Amino acid sequence: MPSVIRRDVPLAPLTTFELGGPARFFCQVATSEDVIWALRWAADQDLPVFVLGGGSNLVVGDGGFAGLVLQLVAQGIDFRSQGDHVLVEVQAGQPWDDVVAAAVARDLAGIECLSGIPGTVGATPIQNVGAYGQEVADTIRSLRVLDRRTLEVRELPAAECGLSYRNSIFRRDPGQAIVLSASFALRPGAQPVVAYRELAEALAGRGRPSLSEVREAVLDLRRKKSMVHDTNDPNRRSAGSFFTNPIVGADQAAAVVAQALAERLVQVPEEVPQYPLHDGRVKLAAGWLVERAGIRRGLRMGPVGVSSRHALALVHHGGGSTADLIRLAVRVRDTVALRFGVTLVPEPVFLGVAWPAWQQTG
C-alpha cells in the first residue's frame, strides 16, 4: 500500500499561482506499483484522477477538485553513455532545473537553454517545454509511461509522443498515460545552441560561449522577466507565460502586419515579430500582440494583474481567487481578439474550472 490517501488537501500551496480549492483526495506516489494501486482505488470509488507535477503550469478552480490528485515524488538522475550521446534517465518527480544544472556540469549539450524553467521532469513532455530556441522534443529519446487503461508500464519512443509546439498526446488526451520517467539524449562536448536572438544578444562578444555561460545568460534573462522563482519578487505568483504564441495562416499574419502598419504601431513590416514555419503557417509573438492591443505591464485588477516585467505573465498579488485570475485572462484574450482578430490560447492546465470560450458580441 502506498502513502496514505488524505482528504481535503489544499492545492493552492502546491501551485505557483497559490490559488484554488482543495483536492477531495490526495496521495503521493513513488513507484509504478503505488500509482497502479491508487488508480485502482480511485476506479473503485468512481473518482476522476489528476496527476500533479510541480504546479507551475496549473490553474485550480476555487472549488478545488472532486477527485483524487496523485503527486509523483520519485527522484533520480542516471547518466549512461550510448554511442556519441549520453542518455540521461530521470524520474518524473525530479525538479527540471536540477537536470539542466547536472547536464551542464557534465558538459552535456541539448537542454542548456531550458535553464530556470520550474516544474518537474514528468511534466516537461506533456506541454513540450521550450524556451530560447530549444524544446525538450529536441532531446527526448523515450518515456517510461503507465497506460491508464491497461495499467501496464511500457517504453514509449519520442516519435510516438506527438510532440509539437506546447503540445503532446498526453495533453490532448490526459487520460491516456502517466509519465514515470524520461530519457534524454545529450551530446557530450558539443557547442551550445544560441539560436534565439535575445539570447545571442546577451552573449554578444563572448566568442564561443560555454554551456555554463549560456545557462547563466538564460537564467539572467529569466530573472529580468520574473521567470525564476524568488520569494522577494512581487511577480512571483505566476505560471510564467499564460498564453502560447499563436500559430496562424500566412494570410492572417499578413493582415496583422498590415494593420500594425496602418495604425503606425510599427514603421516597417519587419518590426512585427513573426516566425515562418515549415508548413506555411506563421508563429506570432503573443506578448507583442498583448502590449500592442493596449494591455500594459503592471496592469492591476484588484488582487491580480499583469507582471510588471513581462506582458504574458499574469500575476496573483495575494488575497485573490481563481475567478479573479480568469476574469483578467479573459480580458487580455478578448482585447487582443477584438484588436487583431487573433484568439490567444492559454498555456496552463485547468483543473476544476473551465477556460471560457471566446464569443464575440456586438
C-alpha positions in Angstrom: 0.0 0.0 0.0 1.4 3.5 -0.9 1.3 6.6 1.1 -2.0 7.2 2.9 -4.7 8.8 0.8 -5.6 12.1 2.5 -8.8 14.0 2.3 -9.4 17.7 1.6 -5.8 18.7 0.9 -5.3 22.3 -0.1 -3.9 22.6 -3.6 -3.1 26.3 -3.6 0.2 25.9 -1.7 1.2 23.3 -4.4 0.8 25.7 -7.3 2.9 28.8 -8.2 -0.3 30.9 -8.5 -1.2 29.9 -4.9 -4.8 29.8 -5.9 -7.6 27.3 -5.9 -9.5 25.0 -3.6 -8.7 21.6 -2.1 -8.4 18.1 -3.6 -11.1 15.8 -2.2 -8.4 13.1 -2.0 -4.7 13.4 -2.4 -1.9 10.8 -2.5 1.9 11.0 -3.0 3.2 8.0 -5.0 6.8 6.9 -5.6 6.6 3.7 -7.6 4.6 2.3 -10.5 3.1 -0.1 -8.1 1.9 2.8 -5.9 0.4 4.5 -8.9 -1.5 1.4 -10.0 -2.8 0.9 -6.5 -4.0 4.5 -6.3 -5.6 4.3 -9.8 -7.5 1.1 -8.8 -8.6 2.7 -5.6 -10.0 5.7 -7.5 -11.7 3.5 -10.0 -13.4 1.6 -7.2 -14.7 4.9 -5.8 -15.6 6.1 -9.4 -13.4 9.2 -9.0 -11.6 11.2 -11.6 -7.8 11.3 -11.2 -5.4 14.2 -11.9 -1.6 13.9 -11.8 0.2 16.8 -10.2 3.7 17.9 -11.1 5.3 21.0 -9.8 2.2 23.1 -10.0 3.9 25.7 -12.1 1.6 25.4 -15.1 -1.7 24.8 -13.3 -4.9 26.8 -12.6 -7.1 25.2 -9.9 -10.7 26.2 -9.6 -11.9 27.9 -6.4 -14.0 24.8 -5.6 -11.0 22.5 -5.9 -11.1 19.1 -7.5 -13.7 16.5 -6.5 -11.4 13.5 -7.3 -8.0 12.1 -6.5 -4.9 14.1 -7.0 -1.7 12.0 -7.5 1.7 13.6 -6.9 4.7 11.6 -8.3 7.6 12.1 -5.9 10.2 9.7 -7.2 13.5 11.4 -8.0 16.8 10.3 -9.5 19.1 11.1 -12.4 21.1 8.4 -14.2 23.8 9.0 -16.8 24.7 6.3 -19.3 26.9 6.6 -22.4 25.5 5.3 -25.7 27.5 5.9 -28.8 28.1 9.5 -29.4 25.4 10.5 -26.9 24.8 10.3 -23.2 21.4 9.0 -22.2 20.1 10.8 -19.1 17.2 8.9 -17.5 15.3 11.0 -15.0 12.4 10.1 -12.6 9.2 12.1 -13.0 9.3 13.8 -9.7 12.8 15.3 -10.2 12.8 19.2 -10.4 13.6 20.0 -14.0 16.2 22.7 -13.4 18.2 20.1 -11.4 18.5 18.1 -14.6 19.7 21.1 -16.6 22.3 22.0 -14.0 23.6 18.4 -13.8 23.8 18.1 -17.6 25.7 21.4 -17.9 28.1 20.5 -15.1 28.9 17.3 -17.1 29.4 19.3 -20.3 26.3 17.7 -22.0 24.6 19.9 -24.5 21.0 19.9 -25.6 18.9 21.4 -22.7 21.1 24.4 -21.6 18.6 27.0 -22.9 15.8 25.4 -20.8 17.5 26.6 -17.6 15.3 28.0 -14.9 12.1 26.5 -16.0 10.1 25.5 -13.0 8.2 22.2 -12.5 9.1 18.5 -12.6 10.5 16.3 -15.3 7.3 14.3 -15.7 5.5 17.5 -16.9 8.1 18.6 -19.4 6.9 16.3 -22.3 3.3 16.9 -21.7 3.5 20.5 -23.0 6.8 20.0 -24.8 8.5 22.6 -22.6 10.6 25.1 -24.6 12.5 28.4 -24.3 15.2 30.4 -26.1 15.3 28.2 -29.1 15.1 24.8 -27.5 12.4 22.3 -26.7 12.5 19.0 -24.8 11.3 17.4 -28.1 14.8 18.1 -29.4 16.4 15.6 -26.9 13.7 13.2 -25.6 14.7 9.7 -26.6 11.8 7.8 -24.9 9.4 7.9 -22.0 8.6 5.2 -19.5 4.8 5.5 -19.0 1.9 3.8 -17.3 -1.0 3.1 -19.6 -4.0 4.3 -17.6 -6.4 2.0 -19.4 -4.4 -1.3 -19.2 -2.3 -0.4 -16.1 0.8 -1.7 -17.9 4.2 0.0 -17.9 5.8 0.4 -21.3 8.5 2.3 -23.1 7.2 5.0 -25.5 9.6 6.3 -28.2 9.7 10.0 -28.7 8.3 9.6 -32.2 5.0 8.3 -30.7 4.6 11.1 -28.2 3.1 13.6 -30.8 5.4 16.4 -29.6 4.6 19.7 -31.2 4.6 23.4 -30.1 3.4 23.2 -26.4 1.5 20.0 -27.1 1.7 16.2 -27.0 -0.5 13.2 -27.0 -0.6 13.5 -23.2 -2.0 17.0 -23.3 -4.5 16.1 -26.0 -5.7 13.0 -24.0 -4.8 13.4 -20.3 -6.4 10.1 -19.6 -4.1 8.1 -21.8 -0.9 7.6 -19.7 1.2 8.8 -16.8 4.8 9.7 -17.3 7.0 7.8 -14.8 10.4 8.8 -16.2 12.0 10.3 -19.2 15.2 9.6 -21.1 17.1 12.4 -22.9 19.9 12.0 -25.4 22.5 14.7 -24.8 25.7 15.5 -26.7 29.0 15.5 -24.7 31.3 18.3 -25.5 29.0 19.8 -28.2 28.6 23.5 -28.7 25.5 25.1 -27.0 22.5 26.3 -29.0 22.4 30.0 -29.4 19.6 30.4 -32.0 17.3 32.8 -30.2 18.1 36.5 -30.9 17.6 37.8 -27.4 20.0 35.1 -26.1 22.5 35.8 -28.8 22.5 39.5 -28.0 23.0 38.7 -24.3 26.1 36.6 -25.2 27.5 39.0 -27.8 31.2 39.5 -27.7 31.9 36.2 -25.9 33.1 34.3 -29.0 32.1 30.7 -28.5 30.2 30.6 -25.2 30.4 27.6 -23.0 27.3 25.6 -21.8 27.6 27.2 -18.4 27.8 30.7 -19.9 24.6 30.0 -21.9 22.9 28.7 -18.8 23.8 31.8 -16.7 22.7 34.1 -19.6 19.4 32.3 -19.8 18.9 32.5 -16.0 19.7 36.2 -16.1 17.2 36.8 -18.9 14.5 34.9 -17.0 15.2 36.8 -13.7 14.8 40.1 -15.5 11.3 38.8 -16.6 10.5 37.4 -13.1 10.6 33.9 -14.7 12.8 32.5 -11.9 11.1 31.9 -8.6 12.2 34.5 -6.0 10.2 34.8 -2.8 11.0 38.6 -2.8 9.7 39.2 -6.3 6.2 40.8 -6.3 5.6 38.9 -9.6 6.4 35.5 -8.2 2.8 34.1 -8.0 2.6 33.3 -11.7 2.6 30.5 -14.2 5.1 32.2 -16.5 3.7 32.9 -19.9 -0.1 32.5 -19.6 -0.7 32.3 -23.4 1.1 30.4 -26.1 2.4 32.2 -29.2 -0.5 31.9 -31.7 0.2 29.9 -34.9 -1.9 31.4 -37.8 -2.2 31.1 -41.5 0.1 33.3 -43.7 -2.9 35.4 -44.8 -3.8 36.2 -41.2 -0.2 37.0 -40.3 -0.1 39.4 -43.2 -3.3 41.0 -42.1 -1.8 41.7 -38.6 1.3 43.2 -40.2 -0.9 45.4 -42.5 -3.0 46.6 -39.5 0.1 47.4 -37.5 1.5 49.5 -40.3 -1.8 51.2 -40.9 -2.1 52.1 -37.2 1.5 53.1 -37.1 2.3 50.6 -34.4 5.4 49.8 -36.5 7.3 51.6 -39.2 8.3 48.6 -41.3 6.9 45.1 -41.6 10.0 43.5 -40.0 9.1 45.2 -36.7 6.2 42.8 -36.3 7.7 39.6 -34.7 6.8 36.6 -36.7 8.4 33.2 -37.4 7.5 31.3 -40.6 7.0 27.5 -40.0 7.8 24.7 -42.4 4.1 24.0 -43.1 3.5 27.6 -44.4 1.9 28.9 -41.2 3.4 31.6 -39.1 4.0 31.9 -35.4 3.3 35.3 -33.9 4.5 36.8 -30.6 1.7 36.7 -28.1 3.5 39.2 -25.8 3.8 41.7 -28.7 0.1 41.3 -29.5 -0.9 41.8 -25.9 1.1 45.0 -25.5 0.1 46.5 -28.8 -3.5 45.8 -28.0 -3.2 48.2 -25.1 -2.6 45.8 -22.2 0.3 47.3 -20.3 2.7 45.7 -17.9 1.8 46.3 -14.3 -1.9 46.5 -15.0 -3.9 45.6 -11.9 -7.4 44.2 -11.5 -7.7 44.0 -7.7 -5.6 41.2 -6.3 -4.4 40.1 -9.8 -2.6 41.8 -12.6 -0.1 41.7 -15.5 3.5 41.2 -14.5 5.5 44.5 -14.3 8.2 42.7 -16.2 6.5 40.5 -18.8 3.3 41.2 -20.7 2.4 37.4 -21.0 2.7 36.7 -17.3 -0.4 37.1 -15.2 0.2 37.5 -11.5 -1.7 36.8 -8.3 -0.7 39.5 -5.8 -2.3 37.8 -2.8 -5.7 37.5 -1.4 -7.4 36.8 -4.7 -9.3 33.9 -6.2 -9.1 31.8 -9.4 -12.2 33.6 -10.6 -10.3 36.9 -10.4 -7.4 35.4 -12.4 -9.7 34.1 -15.1 -11.5 37.4 -15.4 -8.2 39.1 -16.0 -7.0 36.4 -18.5 -10.3 36.6 -20.4 -9.9 40.4 -20.6 -6.5 40.0 -22.1 -7.6 37.4 -24.6 -10.7 39.4 -25.7 -8.8 42.6 -26.0 -6.3 41.0 -28.4 -9.0 39.2 -30.3 -11.0 42.4 -30.8 -7.9 44.4 -31.8 -6.1 41.9 -34.1 -8.5 39.1 -34.8 -6.2 36.6 -33.2 -7.5 34.5 -30.3 -4.9 33.6 -27.7 -4.9 30.2 -26.2 -3.9 29.7 -22.5 -0.8 27.6 -21.7 -1.7 26.3 -18.2 -3.8 23.3 -17.5 -7.2 24.0 -15.9 -8.3 21.7 -13.0 -11.8 22.0 -11.6 -12.6 25.0 -13.7 -13.2 25.5 -17.4 -11.5 28.1 -19.7 -14.3 30.3 -21.1 -14.7 30.0 -24.9 -14.2 33.1 -27.0 -17.5 34.6 -28.1 -17.6 37.9 -30.0 -20.6 40.0 -29.2 -22.0 43.2 -30.7 
